[in-house]
C-alpha cells in the first residue's frame, strides 16, 4: 500500500478491523484525539476535520481548517450546533449540518 497514514476502527469485542481509511498525504495523518458524537467519529488532522460514520466508516464530512499545518495535538469538542477544533493559539468552528 502507498498509504503513509491511516484511521482505523477496531472492535472492542474481538479486536477485528471494522473499517479503515488511508492517505498518501502525510498532512492527513491524525493529530490529537478523535471524538465520537452522534454516531460520527470526528478525526482531526494537520489540515482538516474528518467525520466518519462509526458503523461503516463512510465519510460524512471533510472540512479544511484555516490553521497552518502543524503536528501538534488538537482536541475536538462537540456542542449541539458545532464542532470545535482546539489548537494552541486558535479555535476552528465547524457548523453541524
C-alpha positions in Angstrom: 0.0 0.0 0.0 1.2 3.6 -0.7 -0.7 4.9 2.4 1.6 6.8 4.9 -1.2 7.4 7.4 -4.5 5.8 8.2 -7.5 6.0 10.5 -8.7 2.5 11.6 -11.5 1.3 13.8 -11.2 -2.0 15.7 -13.9 -3.9 17.6 -13.6 -3.9 21.3 -15.2 -7.3 21.4 -12.8 -9.3 19.4 -10.1 -6.8 18.1 -11.1 -7.3 14.5 -10.8 -4.4 12.0 -14.1 -2.8 11.3 -13.0 -0.2 8.8 -10.0 1.8 7.7 -9.2 4.9 5.7 -5.7 5.7 4.4 -3.9 8.5 2.6 -0.6 9.0 0.8 -0.6 12.6 2.1 1.3 12.9 5.4 -0.7 16.1 6.2 -3.8 13.9 6.5 -2.3 12.0 9.4 -4.3 12.3 12.6 -3.1 14.6 15.4 -4.9 14.6 18.7 -7.7 12.5 20.0 -10.8 11.8 17.9 -14.2 12.4 19.4 -17.3 10.2 18.9 -20.6 12.1 18.9 -23.9 11.5 17.2 -22.6 8.2 15.7 -19.7 10.2 13.9 -16.0 9.8 14.6 -14.6 13.3 14.4 -10.9 12.9 13.5 -8.6 16.0 13.4 -5.6 16.1 11.0 -3.0 18.7 10.4 -5.2 20.4 7.8 -8.8 19.4 8.3 -11.5 17.7 10.3 -12.9 14.4 9.1 -16.3 13.0 10.1 -16.6 9.2 9.6 -19.7 7.1 10.3 -19.0 5.0 13.3 -20.8 1.9 11.9 -19.2 1.6 8.5 -16.5 4.3 8.1 -18.5 6.2 5.4 -17.1 9.7 5.1 -19.8 12.0 6.4 -17.8 15.3 6.0 -14.3 16.6 5.4 -13.7 20.2 6.3 -10.5 22.2 5.9 -9.4 24.5 8.7 -7.5 27.7 8.2 -4.7 27.0 10.6 -1.3 26.4 9.1 -0.5 22.7 9.0 1.2 21.5 12.2 1.7 18.3 14.1 0.5 19.5 17.5 -2.2 17.7 19.3 -5.7 19.0 18.7 -8.9 18.4 20.6 -12.3 18.0 19.1 -15.2 19.3 21.2 -18.8 18.9 20.1 -21.7 21.2 21.0 -25.3 20.8 19.8 -24.7 23.0 16.8 -20.9 23.0 16.2 -17.7 21.0 16.1 -14.9 22.9 17.8 -11.3 22.1 17.0 -8.9 23.5 19.6 -5.3 24.5 18.6 -2.7 26.0 20.8 -3.4 29.5 19.6 -6.7 29.2 17.6 -10.1 27.8 17.7 -11.7 26.4 14.5 -15.5 26.2 14.4 -17.5 24.0 12.0 -21.2 24.1 11.8 -23.0 20.8 12.2 -25.3 20.2 9.1 
